[in-house]
Amino acid sequence: MATKNILLITGVSSGFGRALAQEALSAGHAVVGTVRSEEARTAFEALHPAATARLLDVTDFDAIDGVVAEVETTVGPIDVLVNNAGYGHEGIMEESPLADLRRQFDVNVFGAVAMMKAVLPYMRQRRRGHILNITSMGGHITVPGITYYCGSKFALEGISEALGKEVASLGIKVTAVAPGSFRTDWAGRSMVRTERSIHDYDAVFDPIRKAREEKSGKQLGDPVKAARAMLEVIASANPPAHLLLGSDALMLVRDNLASFDASVSEWEALTRSTDG
């Protein structure tokens, strides 16, 4: 029989967080989910006897340590942290205020890092644990009009990889999970959009926005299958540092890596010319 874990998942009200929580509960794991309202808390705890929720906004950095300590005391040792809470910002960079960038990084990067810093002392003491950071294929490739979002996900990918090297000898594993396009609400009500103002960007941006709106709700990826893939990674004795989810992510990231390699080769002579 597989080992049953206690999972702490941020943002379980919808999307990947909800799908992963439900699949983990069905598999016999216990799940503590973070939510941002009493209504969401009641709804989540009604899912299963092993489902408990805690009110927490991941940008309330001062509250995170206390919530994690309380979970460790009252529920049990956190075996797996899943940093799922996040959102997408859509907007051309020149049009988008710096306040939008700060908010994007507060949720997608600083909130995730604060959660990791809160669980690490417990995992380090036990010499075991697994952290999953839900990033995006937008942490490997870029698309015009989601510049701030891509920046936040590139940051989380790098932090995940470096942290994994810091804690590997302590029995702690870190995996950055990068989904492609899935049937979640990422491109719907969850997306924050900066108002358009500069017509020079219409030609590059308008077709991308139109395609995203038309595809919303019809994406190839199934969140339940993504959740099952994540549970497989959690159960693995040797999980990857990076995991792509979805054939679109696989194709686009491979194409990007090939393009990057070609560019490196094209400019190799200039690159080498700077050696002393």
Wavefront OBJ file of the C-alpha trace (Angstrom):
o trace
v 0.000 0.000 0.000
v 1.305 3.448 -0.961
v 2.453 5.783 1.767
v -0.206 8.309 2.705
v 0.927 11.902 3.005
v -0.245 15.203 4.421
v -0.323 17.730 1.589
v -0.473 21.484 2.125
v -1.837 23.025 -1.071
v -2.235 26.771 -1.566
v -5.255 27.985 -3.517
v -7.642 25.007 -3.487
v -10.831 26.839 -4.464
v -10.467 26.115 -8.188
v -8.165 25.020 -10.984
v -5.146 22.808 -10.404
v -5.321 23.259 -6.639
v -8.868 21.939 -6.443
v -8.203 19.086 -8.887
v -5.046 17.996 -7.057
v -6.766 18.184 -3.668
v -9.659 16.023 -4.850
v -7.406 13.423 -6.471
v -5.129 13.322 -3.409
v -8.118 12.849 -1.092
v -9.456 10.064 -3.316
v -6.056 8.369 -3.117
v -6.193 8.396 0.690
v -3.974 11.374 1.430
v -4.884 14.136 3.882
v -5.076 17.644 2.423
v -4.847 21.034 4.088
v -5.870 23.689 1.583
v -5.526 27.439 1.819
v -8.551 29.550 0.883
v -9.393 33.235 1.133
v -12.977 33.187 2.436
v -15.105 31.377 5.015
v -17.443 30.251 2.225
v -14.554 28.624 0.389
v -13.371 27.040 3.623
v -16.781 25.454 4.282
v -17.050 24.218 0.693
v -13.593 22.657 0.726
v -14.010 20.911 4.071
v -17.298 19.434 2.852
v -15.429 17.532 0.136
v -13.986 14.810 2.364
v -13.351 13.966 6.038
v -9.590 14.305 5.411
v -9.959 17.793 3.889
v -9.249 20.781 6.121
v -8.838 24.389 5.121
v -7.018 27.393 6.508
v -7.787 31.024 5.736
v -4.639 32.475 4.198
v -3.721 34.959 1.510
v -0.183 34.049 0.441
v 0.685 37.754 0.237
v 0.023 38.055 3.989
v 3.654 37.142 4.603
v 3.504 37.760 8.355
v 0.719 35.189 8.775
v 2.324 32.295 6.894
v 4.720 30.993 9.564
v 1.909 30.844 12.117
v -0.427 28.947 9.818
v 2.255 26.391 8.947
v 3.189 25.940 12.626
v -0.471 25.418 13.534
v -0.922 22.820 10.780
v 2.180 20.955 11.956
v 0.805 20.909 15.518
v -2.863 20.123 14.924
v -2.932 18.150 11.663
v 0.520 16.581 11.484
v 3.837 16.755 9.662
v 3.584 18.396 6.249
v 5.014 15.862 3.818
v 4.315 17.832 0.648
v 3.919 21.557 0.018
v 2.242 22.469 -3.267
v 2.585 26.137 -4.185
v -0.390 26.440 -6.489
v -1.798 29.877 -5.589
v -1.174 32.296 -8.418
v -2.785 34.198 -11.249
v -2.080 35.461 -14.725
v -1.554 39.107 -15.622
v -2.251 40.085 -19.216
v -0.867 43.367 -20.466
v 1.730 44.915 -22.741
v 4.694 45.906 -20.570
v 4.796 49.575 -21.594
v 1.090 49.888 -20.809
v 1.199 48.023 -17.489
v 1.943 49.941 -14.257
v 4.752 48.812 -11.971
v 2.104 48.157 -9.315
v 0.799 45.322 -11.515
v 4.290 43.812 -11.636
v 4.660 44.043 -7.859
v 1.303 42.337 -7.305
v 2.169 39.608 -9.832
v 5.462 38.863 -8.078
v 3.958 39.158 -4.583
v 1.532 36.326 -5.328
v 3.431 34.153 -7.817
v 6.958 34.487 -6.395
v 7.149 36.057 -2.930
v 4.110 34.136 -1.658
v 5.543 30.856 -2.905
v 8.969 31.591 -1.395
v 7.417 32.556 1.944
v 5.534 29.244 2.020
v 8.741 27.324 1.239
v 10.678 29.139 3.942
v 7.930 28.300 6.446
v 7.911 24.540 5.796
v 11.647 24.019 5.312
v 12.656 23.983 9.013
v 10.222 21.116 9.665
v 11.191 19.167 6.548
v 14.879 19.723 7.290
v 14.490 18.442 10.845
v 12.738 15.294 9.572
v 15.170 14.910 6.639
v 12.286 14.380 4.249
v 9.705 16.346 2.297
v 8.733 17.380 -1.205
v 7.938 20.849 -2.539
v 6.007 21.228 -5.794
v 5.909 24.691 -7.334
v 3.267 25.114 -10.025
v 4.912 27.318 -12.615
v 3.916 27.382 -16.300
v 5.260 26.734 -19.738
v 5.463 30.559 -19.507
v 8.424 29.920 -17.215
v 10.296 28.428 -20.192
v 8.855 30.259 -23.201
v 7.524 33.784 -23.637
v 4.469 35.269 -25.305
v 3.849 38.971 -25.997
v 1.268 40.441 -23.653
v 2.007 38.337 -20.570
v 5.454 39.756 -19.855
v 4.976 40.194 -16.105
v 3.492 36.704 -15.799
v 6.355 35.092 -17.712
v 8.829 37.006 -15.557
v 7.232 35.654 -12.386
v 7.218 32.079 -13.643
v 10.811 32.237 -14.938
v 11.747 33.475 -11.449
v 9.928 30.611 -9.728
v 11.519 28.053 -12.067
v 14.997 29.353 -11.195
v 14.285 29.527 -7.467
v 12.917 25.971 -7.516
v 15.945 24.566 -9.311
v 18.470 26.332 -7.080
v 16.603 25.409 -3.890
v 16.531 21.786 -5.010
v 20.321 21.797 -5.107
v 20.507 23.384 -1.640
v 18.269 20.800 0.043
v 19.001 17.599 -1.910
v 21.440 16.303 0.707
v 18.831 16.944 3.421
v 16.316 14.499 1.972
v 14.069 17.240 0.555
v 12.958 17.212 -3.069
v 11.813 20.181 -5.156
v 9.918 19.945 -8.441
v 8.818 22.815 -10.673
v 5.677 21.703 -12.521
v 5.081 23.657 -15.729
v 1.634 23.116 -17.272
v 0.722 24.080 -20.789
v -2.840 25.088 -21.677
v -5.395 23.406 -19.421
v -9.125 23.748 -18.895
v -8.803 25.878 -15.746
v -9.987 29.434 -15.155
v -6.495 30.911 -15.681
v -7.568 32.801 -18.817
v -11.064 33.538 -17.469
v -12.049 35.299 -14.265
v -8.653 34.556 -12.670
v -6.749 36.680 -15.182
v -6.036 40.341 -14.395
v -5.957 42.511 -17.507
v -4.358 45.934 -17.870
v -6.350 48.324 -20.035
v -4.997 48.871 -23.553
v -3.795 52.370 -24.424
v -1.056 52.304 -27.109
v -2.213 51.387 -30.618
v 1.314 50.602 -31.831
v 0.985 47.227 -30.068
v -2.375 46.244 -31.615
v -0.877 44.184 -34.435
v 1.246 41.997 -32.164
v -1.186 41.709 -29.254
v -4.767 41.680 -30.564
v -4.516 38.296 -32.374
v -3.002 36.685 -29.246
v -5.757 38.013 -26.983
v -8.451 36.907 -29.463
v -6.991 33.394 -29.725
v -6.742 33.105 -25.924
v -10.348 34.175 -25.434
v -11.594 31.750 -28.107
v -9.641 28.848 -26.594
v -10.642 29.512 -22.973
v -12.485 26.487 -21.623
v -11.563 24.367 -24.671
v -7.871 23.815 -23.927
v -6.342 20.417 -24.587
v -5.194 19.778 -21.018
v -7.353 17.956 -18.454
v -6.743 19.249 -14.884
v -7.675 15.850 -13.383
v -4.992 14.128 -15.474
v -2.532 16.851 -14.432
v -3.393 16.158 -10.795
v -2.772 12.425 -11.265
v 0.579 13.180 -12.910
v 1.558 15.324 -9.925
v 0.595 12.533 -7.521
v 2.823 10.192 -9.531
v 5.727 12.621 -9.129
v 5.025 12.907 -5.392
v 5.151 9.112 -5.104
v 8.419 8.898 -7.045
v 11.639 8.117 -5.194
v 13.569 10.249 -7.683
v 11.283 13.049 -8.921
v 12.419 15.467 -11.618
v 13.550 19.022 -10.918
v 11.336 20.157 -13.806
v 8.168 18.544 -15.158
v 6.242 19.768 -18.192
v 2.554 18.905 -18.387
v 0.776 18.771 -21.728
v 1.870 18.036 -25.281
v 1.636 21.732 -26.177
v 4.110 22.626 -23.430
v 6.414 19.834 -24.614
v 6.358 21.029 -28.235
v 6.735 24.735 -27.477
v 9.523 24.285 -24.925
v 11.446 21.906 -27.201
v 11.101 24.401 -30.091
v 12.327 27.195 -27.812
v 15.328 25.160 -26.658
v 16.232 24.379 -30.277
v 15.946 28.053 -31.212
v 18.096 29.043 -28.233
v 20.733 26.451 -29.158
v 20.792 27.712 -32.761
v 21.249 31.299 -31.563
v 24.054 30.267 -29.207
v 25.829 28.541 -32.090
v 25.309 31.503 -34.432
v 26.968 33.875 -31.972
v 29.503 31.404 -30.556
v 32.557 33.143 -32.022
v 31.586 36.448 -30.427
v 30.827 34.695 -27.148
v 34.288 33.090 -27.089
v 36.000 36.328 -28.109
v 35.659 37.812 -24.627
v 37.961 35.279 -22.935
v 41.234 36.823 -21.650
l 1 2 3 4 5 6 7 8 9 10 11 12 13 14 15 16 17 18 19 20 21 22 23 24 25 26 27 28 29 30 31 32 33 34 35 36 37 38 39 40 41 42 43 44 45 46 47 48 49 50 51 52 53 54 55 56 57 58 59 60 61 62 63 64 65 66 67 68 69 70 71 72 73 74 75 76 77 78 79 80 81 82 83 84 85 86 87 88 89 90 91 92 93 94 95 96 97 98 99 100 101 102 103 104 105 106 107 108 109 110 111 112 113 114 115 116 117 118 119 120 121 122 123 124 125 126 127 128 129 130 131 132 133 134 135 136 137 138 139 140 141 142 143 144 145 146 147 148 149 150 151 152 153 154 155 156 157 158 159 160 161 162 163 164 165 166 167 168 169 170 171 172 173 174 175 176 177 178 179 180 181 182 183 184 185 186 187 188 189 190 191 192 193 194 195 196 197 198 199 200 201 202 203 204 205 206 207 208 209 210 211 212 213 214 215 216 217 218 219 220 221 222 223 224 225 226 227 228 229 230 231 232 233 234 235 236 237 238 239 240 241 242 243 244 245 246 247 248 249 250 251 252 253 254 255 256 257 258 259 260 261 262 263 264 265 266 267 268 269 270 271 272 273 274 275 276
